[in-house]
């Protein structure tokens, strides 16, 4: 599957990102090792293989097997990779570091710093781990497609609706489906030359997986965007694009993922616009002109903006 190389193979050095993506699909003992590393990466970067085995309730042999699963040559490479990633985070100025969270008693200034730190870090990690060859392949498929269907539910559907409207505005025939019955109906009518894109943070939303799978069975090119590369949705996608998101106490799941999801979708949108530059420019100008009459004219003399200038009694 496209975009499934491990960090060691792809050379990204994003070991913790890759681990978070793989964790839901790991077996019991391997998951225990992964959980210990993610709970305290700084400690794991200094621990011996025996210490990691003991803290995780496993053994050095299990830790060695974990390294192979993660795609690194051995335990030394694992420790170096973790330490390197922590160092990059520090150098980038993420003052709250790995594992930052919002606590009920935090003052609003710390909430703001945490919010920025977590979202910026997630976007950096998502960008570093993206397989740009897959992005190019997806953009090429969208440009050539007869139609593009987007599938998601809940908050993910709202994210895809934004992408659908932007692509539609530059001349790409697109639809968004959040209801599984309507989505399956549309997917059944797709065929070779069409594209189906599904967004699911967990990759385990049954309705979303079903809609993408149906589109694939009909011959459409299928694309999945998820935080977990071993999730069920990855099994029904021709192209897989990943996000890197750490959930915080009050922003669980897809809520934490939106900035990273928009980053991936923005990149696809711009790649499509580049490939259809003349058509996109013309379509964008025509659509802008069509709605121009519905914008309130800007009055530079009104300090408070158009709302102030529209009040005939103000200042009387």
Residue, then its C-alpha position, 0 to 999 in steps of 0.5 A: x500500500x502506498x505510504x506505508x513505509x516505516x520511518x527507518x525505511x522512509x528516513x523521516x526519523x519520526x519514530x514516536x509518530x509512527x508508534x502512535x500510528x501503529x499502537x492500536x494494531x499491536x498485540x498485548x505485550x508489544x502494546x505494553x512496550x509502546x505505551x511505556x515509551x509514549x507515557x515517558x519518551x525521555x525516560x525511554x531514551x535513557x533506559x536499558x533494554x532490561x529496564x524497559x522490559x521490566x517497566x512494561x511487564x515484558x522481557x528484553x526479547x519482547x522489546x527486541x521484537x517491538x523494535x523489529x515491528x517498529x522498523x528499527x534495526x535494534x534497541x540502540x537505534x530505538x533509543x537514538x531515534x526517540x532522543x533525536x525526536x525529543x531534541x528536535x521538539x526542544x529546538x523548535x521551541x515547543x516549550x510544553x514538550x511532548x505530552x502537553x495537556x490542558x488541566x482544569x485549573x490552568x489559567x487561560x494564558x497557559x491554555x493558549x500556550x498549550x493549544x498552540x504548542x500541541x497543534x503546531x507540533x502535530x502539524x510539524x509531525x504530520x508534515x514530516x511523516x507525509x509521503x509526498x509521492x502519495x500526495x502527488x498520486x492523489x492530486x493526479x487522480x483527482x484532476x483526471x477524475x470524472x467525479x470525486x466523492x468524500x466520505x466521513x461522519x460527525x466532525x470529520x464530515x464537516x472538515x471534508x465539506x470544506x474541502x469539497x466546496x473548495x475543489x468544487x469552486x475550481x471546477x472539480x465535480x465533488x460531493x460529500x456524503x455523511x449519511x451511510x445510506x446515501x454514501x453507499x448509494x453514491x459509491x455504488x455508482x462510481x467506477x474506474x476513473x472516479x476517486x473516493x476520499x474518506x476521512x476518519x481519525x480513528x480509522x475504525x468508523x464502520x460507516x466510513x469504512x463501508x462507504x470507501x470499501x464499496x467505492x473500491x469494489x466498483x473500481x474507484x481510486x480510494x484514498x484514506x486519511x487517518x491517524x492510525x496506519x493499521x486501522x481497518x480503513x487502511x485495508x480498503x484504501x489504494x492510497x493512505x495519508x496519515x496525520x499525527x495527533x496527540x489527544x488532550x483532556x478536553x480535545x479528544x479524537x477528531x477534535x484534536x486532529x482538525x489542524x493536521x487534517x486541514x494541512x493534508x487536505x490543503x496540500x491536496x487542494x493546492x496540488x490540484x490547483x497547480x495542475x489545473x492552473x488556468x481552469x482554476x484561475x478562471x473558475x475562481x474569478x467567475x465564482x468570486x464575481x457571482x457572489x460579489x454583490x452579496x458583500x457589504x461594501x467596505x467604508x474606510x471612514x467607518x472605524x468600527x466597520x460596516x456594522x457601524x456605518x449601516x446604523x443611521x442613528x449612530x452619532x445622532 
